[in-house]
Amino acid sequence: MRPTGGPRVVLALSGTLTRFCQVSWSSRTLNKMVERFGSKNVCVGGHSLGSGFALQVGKALAKQDP
């Protein structure tokens, strides 16, 4: 059951992969999810180093949304 107004997709990032690999994979995955569900229905989050990755990926998402 999804709460009213909740995102349809949550992309949770960890800091266990190398920075380039994590951000590159996350960006590709995020673009696919945005195309499928729309940017208003995608939530990006992370813990510790993953939150830094999430911030970078989230900024990229915000730049794509007109």
C-alpha positions as CSV (number, residue, x, y, z in Angstrom):
1,M,0.0,0.0,0.0
2,R,1.5,3.4,-1.0
3,P,0.6,6.5,0.9
4,T,-1.3,9.2,-1.0
5,G,1.3,11.5,-2.6
6,G,4.2,9.1,-1.9
7,P,6.8,8.4,-4.6
8,R,6.3,5.4,-6.8
9,V,10.1,4.7,-6.9
10,V,12.8,5.0,-4.2
11,L,16.4,4.9,-5.3
12,A,18.5,4.2,-2.1
13,L,22.2,4.6,-2.5
14,S,25.1,3.2,-0.4
15,G,28.7,4.3,-0.3
16,T,30.2,0.9,-0.8
17,L,31.0,1.1,-4.5
18,T,33.6,3.4,-6.0
19,R,32.4,7.0,-6.5
20,F,32.5,6.9,-10.3
21,C,30.8,3.6,-10.5
22,Q,28.1,4.5,-8.1
23,V,27.3,7.9,-9.6
24,S,27.4,6.6,-13.1
25,W,25.1,3.6,-12.4
26,S,22.8,5.7,-10.3
27,S,22.5,8.4,-13.0
28,R,21.6,5.8,-15.7
29,T,19.1,4.1,-13.4
30,L,17.6,7.4,-12.3
31,N,17.1,8.5,-15.9
32,K,15.3,5.2,-16.7
33,M,13.0,5.6,-13.6
34,V,12.2,9.2,-14.5
35,E,11.3,8.2,-18.0
36,R,9.1,5.5,-16.8
37,F,7.4,7.2,-13.7
38,G,8.1,10.9,-14.1
39,S,10.4,13.0,-12.0
40,K,7.7,13.8,-9.4
41,N,7.4,10.1,-8.6
42,V,11.0,9.3,-7.9
43,C,12.7,9.7,-4.5
44,V,16.5,9.5,-4.1
45,G,18.1,8.8,-0.7
46,G,21.1,7.3,1.0
47,H,23.0,6.9,4.2
48,S,26.5,8.2,5.1
49,L,28.6,8.4,1.9
50,G,25.5,7.2,-0.1
51,S,23.7,10.4,0.9
52,G,26.4,12.4,-0.8
53,F,25.9,10.3,-3.9
54,A,22.1,10.8,-3.6
55,L,22.6,14.6,-3.3
56,Q,24.7,14.6,-6.6
57,V,22.1,12.4,-8.4
58,G,19.2,14.5,-7.0
59,K,20.8,17.7,-8.3
60,A,21.0,16.1,-11.7
61,L,17.4,15.1,-11.5
62,A,16.4,18.7,-10.5
63,K,18.3,20.1,-13.5
64,Q,16.3,17.8,-15.9
65,D,12.9,18.8,-14.5
66,P,11.6,21.9,-16.3
